[in-house]
Amino acid sequence: MKIQRRYLRLAVLVAVLTLVASACSGDDDEGGAGQGTGSGTAAELQRVGGSMEVAAVWSGTEQANFRQVLDAFTTKTGTQVTYTSTGDEIATILRTRIQGSSPPDVAILPQPGLLRDLAAQGALKPIEDVAGQAVTANFAAHWKELGSVNGQLFGVFFKGANKSLGWYNVSAFRNAGVQAPRTFDELMTTARTLKDSGVTPYSIGGGAGWVLTDLFENIYLRQAGPEKYDQLSRHEIPWTDQSVKDALRTLGRLLSDRSMIAGDPTQVTFVQSVDAVFRTPPEAAIVFEGDFVPGSATQQATAGRDYDSFAFPAIGSSPASVVGGGDAVVMMKDTPQAKELVKFLASGEAAEIWAKLGGFSSPNKAVNPSVYPDDVTRKNATALAQAQVFKFDMSDLAPADFGGTPSRGEWALLQQFAANPSNVDGIAAELEAAAAASFR
């Protein structure tokens, strides 16, 4: 679910999403989404008919919302689309199917590291002639760089994410008499007050290892700074660096007192962690994750009234900082159906279908910000554009066997750390050994 997540190699600022540049604005690095009127640019598609398969990590509500996008594609082209949900095992599933000569026509990858791996294997088809013009016109330059390998375009980012958010139950905060925390120290005080009021402060879905990598990355960016973040992303400094150990100790402050966490943070799933905060009465008050959280909840809740969000708290004097992610559409079979779907998903029209449903942000400048369904969603998209520092999800930038595979690498090791938060030196050493084996 990293996508549901994870949610790419990046040492530059990714200027983003929607709300800052007009739909006709240029392709500069600060570009966000357009302020144009009307719907996003319609894709000119051919009625090719036939059938195809698309695979992605999304399940549950996210799958249902994406199904509406696919249904619109079917109406336009006559092509019947089978959707395969891979969950977090997307890297393993795709590699197995490639070995069996039966890949899906199109896949949507939550990790640019995986995109680079598959492109290097020759498993992806270049899409410059399919969607290059749309990507150049509708996306900031950094998104094209993230979807390219050795200058060739292989991916177009259909979905983006602000992953530097805390989501909270409004009634729990109101009953405890607390406000959204702005700093990490305020978060610690808020958590204790919530606990005293009778509500467990945190819900952490560490059963999905990528949730723990996101927590670590937000802490590391604010504590170590963007330069160190870039260096660690590229494995130019080891995971035994003091900056990593310091971040692990800060993460341990969230994980060490189990009475402050609803359930076992090594076993609770991502969706369970969201539902614990969104249900009435809540099982917990706060869950940290991306702007896709509302779209992942199975509990009925209303933005602003039942839940709201705050920016991940500052640590020390850290500036406003955002860790983000995205899901890239890639073509694995060179068929007319695959080409038309890639073309469609590169359009503002396709992105607006999901944007209207919530739990979704698009890096496509052709998307009209008015389509987002509530002020909370628009607020979080704006935070991306206003961030003084933006970095792409570090684990998504890494080779997939280190940063994006269940029961391996970062995911598994941070789960071990969640089980024993005092083992800072040991986990740092194991992270370095796993990274060294992957960054070769």
Backbone hydrogen bonds, N-H to C=O, Kabsch-Sander energy under -0.5 kcal/mol:
donor,donor_aa,acceptor,acceptor_aa,energy
3,I,5,R,-0.9
15,A,13,L,-0.8
15,A,29,D,-0.6
20,V,33,A,-0.9
21,A,33,A,-1.7
25,S,22,S,-2.3
31,G,28,D,-1.8
33,A,17,L,-2.0
34,G,365,K,-2.0
45,L,43,A,-1.1
48,V,46,Q,-1.6
49,G,77,T,-2.5
52,M,80,Q,-1.9
54,V,82,T,-2.4
55,A,106,V,-2.1
56,A,84,T,-2.0
62,E,59,S,-1.0
63,Q,59,S,-1.1
64,A,60,G,-2.2
65,N,61,T,-2.5
66,F,62,E,-2.5
67,R,63,Q,-2.2
68,Q,64,A,-1.0
69,V,65,N,-1.0
70,L,66,F,-2.3
71,D,67,R,-2.6
72,A,68,Q,-1.7
73,F,69,V,-1.7
74,T,70,L,-2.4
75,T,71,D,-2.2
76,K,72,A,-1.7
77,T,73,F,-2.3
78,G,74,T,-3.0
80,Q,50,G,-2.4
82,T,52,M,-2.7
82,T,80,Q,-0.5
83,Y,81,V,-0.5
84,T,54,V,-2.5
85,S,83,Y,-0.5
86,T,56,A,-2.7
86,T,84,T,-0.7
87,G,56,A,-0.5
89,E,86,T,-1.2
90,I,87,G,-0.9
93,I,89,E,-2.8
94,L,90,I,-2.6
95,R,91,A,-2.1
96,T,92,T,-2.2
97,R,93,I,-2.3
98,I,94,L,-2.5
99,Q,95,R,-2.2
100,G,96,T,-1.4
101,S,98,I,-1.6
102,S,97,R,-3.2
105,D,53,E,-0.9
106,V,53,E,-1.9
107,A,330,V,-2.1
108,I,55,A,-2.3
109,L,107,A,-0.5
109,L,328,A,-3.0
113,G,396,D,-2.5
114,L,111,Q,-0.5
115,L,111,Q,-1.8
116,R,112,P,-2.8
117,D,113,G,-2.1
118,L,114,L,-2.8
119,A,115,L,-2.4
120,A,116,R,-2.4
121,Q,117,D,-1.3
122,G,119,A,-1.4
123,A,118,L,-2.6
124,L,118,L,-0.5
125,K,331,M,-3.1
127,I,153,L,-2.7
128,E,153,L,-0.5
130,V,127,I,-0.8
131,A,127,I,-3.3
132,G,127,I,-0.8
132,G,128,E,-1.5
135,V,131,A,-2.6
136,T,132,G,-2.4
137,A,133,Q,-2.0
138,N,134,A,-2.7
139,F,135,V,-1.7
143,W,140,A,-1.2
144,K,140,A,-1.0
145,E,141,A,-2.1
146,L,142,H,-2.4
147,G,143,W,-1.4
148,S,145,E,-1.2
149,V,152,Q,-2.5
152,Q,149,V,-1.9
154,F,147,G,-2.9
155,G,147,G,-1.8
156,V,329,V,-1.5
158,F,156,V,-0.9
158,F,327,D,-1.6
159,K,327,D,-1.2
160,G,361,S,-3.2
161,A,325,G,-1.6
163,K,161,A,-0.7
163,K,323,V,-2.4
166,G,310,F,-2.9
167,W,287,V,-3.1
168,Y,308,D,-2.6
169,N,285,A,-1.9
170,V,168,Y,-0.6
170,V,306,D,-2.0
173,F,169,N,-2.1
174,R,170,V,-2.6
175,N,171,S,-2.9
176,A,172,A,-1.6
177,G,173,F,-0.9
177,G,174,R,-0.7
178,V,173,F,-2.2
184,F,314,A,-2.6
187,L,183,T,-2.0
188,M,184,F,-2.0
189,T,185,D,-1.9
190,T,186,E,-3.0
191,A,187,L,-2.7
192,R,188,M,-1.8
193,T,189,T,-2.0
194,L,190,T,-2.6
195,K,191,A,-2.4
196,D,192,R,-2.3
197,S,193,T,-1.4
198,G,194,L,-0.5
198,G,195,K,-1.3
199,V,194,L,-2.2
202,Y,260,M,-2.7
203,S,286,I,-2.2
206,G,204,I,-1.5
207,G,268,V,-2.7
208,A,205,G,-1.9
208,A,268,V,-0.6
209,G,207,G,-0.8
211,V,208,A,-2.0
212,L,208,A,-0.7
212,L,209,G,-0.6
213,T,209,G,-1.6
214,D,210,W,-2.2
215,L,211,V,-1.8
216,F,212,L,-2.5
217,E,213,T,-2.7
218,N,214,D,-2.2
219,I,215,L,-2.1
220,Y,216,F,-3.2
221,L,217,E,-2.7
222,R,218,N,-1.7
223,Q,219,I,-2.3
224,A,220,Y,-3.2
225,G,220,Y,-0.9
225,G,221,L,-1.0
229,Y,225,G,-2.0
230,D,226,P,-2.4
231,Q,227,E,-2.1
232,L,228,K,-2.9
233,S,229,Y,-2.5
234,R,230,D,-1.7
235,H,232,L,-1.2
236,E,231,Q,-3.3
237,I,231,Q,-0.7
241,D,238,P,-1.7
244,V,241,D,-0.9
245,K,241,D,-1.8
246,D,242,Q,-2.5
247,A,243,S,-1.8
248,L,244,V,-2.4
249,R,245,K,-2.1
250,T,246,D,-1.8
251,L,247,A,-2.7
252,G,248,L,-2.3
253,R,249,R,-0.9
253,R,250,T,-0.8
254,L,250,T,-0.7
254,L,251,L,-1.2
255,L,251,L,-1.4
256,S,252,G,-2.4
258,R,256,S,-1.0
260,M,257,D,-2.0
261,I,258,R,-1.5
262,A,202,Y,-2.8
263,G,261,I,-0.7
267,Q,264,D,-2.2
268,V,264,D,-2.5
273,S,269,T,-2.1
274,V,270,F,-1.8
275,D,271,V,-2.7
276,A,272,Q,-1.9
277,V,273,S,-0.6
277,V,274,V,-1.1
278,F,274,V,-2.1
279,R,275,D,-2.1
283,E,276,A,-2.8
284,A,276,A,-1.6
285,A,200,T,-1.6
285,A,201,P,-0.5
286,I,201,P,-2.4
287,V,167,W,-2.3
288,F,203,S,-0.5
289,E,165,L,-1.5
289,E,287,V,-0.6
291,D,162,N,-1.3
293,V,290,G,-1.9
296,S,292,F,-0.6
296,S,293,V,-1.8
297,A,293,V,-0.8
297,A,294,P,-0.7
304,G,307,Y,-3.0
305,R,303,A,-0.9
306,D,302,T,-3.0
307,Y,302,T,-1.3
308,D,168,Y,-1.8
310,F,166,G,-2.4
312,F,164,S,-2.2
314,A,182,R,-2.5
316,G,314,A,-0.5
318,S,315,I,-1.3
322,V,389,V,-2.5
324,G,322,V,-0.5
324,G,391,K,-2.4
325,G,161,A,-1.7
326,G,7,Y,-0.5
327,D,159,K,-2.4
328,A,109,L,-2.9
329,V,156,V,-3.3
330,V,107,A,-3.2
331,M,125,K,-0.6
331,M,154,F,-0.5
332,M,105,D,-2.6
332,M,330,V,-0.6
333,K,105,D,-1.6
335,T,333,K,-1.6
339,K,335,T,-2.3
340,E,336,P,-2.1
341,L,337,Q,-2.0
342,V,338,A,-2.4
343,K,339,K,-2.3
344,F,340,E,-2.2
345,L,341,L,-2.8
346,A,342,V,-1.0
347,S,344,F,-1.8
349,E,41,T,-1.6
350,A,344,F,-0.6
351,A,347,S,-1.4
352,E,348,G,-2.3
353,I,349,E,-1.0
353,I,350,A,-0.6
354,W,350,A,-0.9
355,A,351,A,-2.6
356,K,352,E,-2.0
357,L,354,W,-1.4
358,G,354,W,-0.8
358,G,355,A,-0.9
361,S,160,G,-0.8
365,K,138,N,-4.3
367,V,364,N,-1.6
371,V,368,N,-2.0
372,Y,369,P,-1.4
378,R,374,D,-1.9
379,K,375,D,-2.6
380,N,376,V,-2.0
381,A,377,T,-1.9
382,T,378,R,-2.5
383,A,379,K,-1.8
384,L,380,N,-1.0
385,A,381,A,-1.2
386,Q,382,T,-2.1
387,A,383,A,-1.0
388,Q,320,A,-0.8
389,V,320,A,-1.6
391,K,322,V,-2.4
393,D,324,G,-3.0
397,L,393,D,-1.1
397,L,394,M,-0.5
398,A,394,M,-0.9
402,F,399,P,-1.7
403,G,399,P,-2.7
404,G,400,A,-2.2
408,R,405,T,-1.5
410,E,402,F,-3.0
411,W,408,R,-0.6
412,A,408,R,-1.6
413,L,409,G,-2.5
414,L,410,E,-2.8
415,Q,411,W,-1.4
416,Q,412,A,-2.0
417,F,413,L,-2.0
418,A,414,L,-2.2
419,A,415,Q,-1.5
420,N,416,Q,-1.1
423,N,420,N,-2.0
424,V,422,S,-1.7
427,I,423,N,-2.0
428,A,424,V,-2.4
429,A,425,D,-2.0
430,E,426,G,-2.0
431,L,427,I,-2.8
432,E,428,A,-2.1
433,A,429,A,-2.1
434,A,430,E,-2.3
435,A,431,L,-2.6
436,A,432,E,-2.7
437,A,433,A,-1.4
438,S,434,A,-0.9
438,S,435,A,-0.7
439,F,435,A,-3.0
440,R,438,S,-1.9
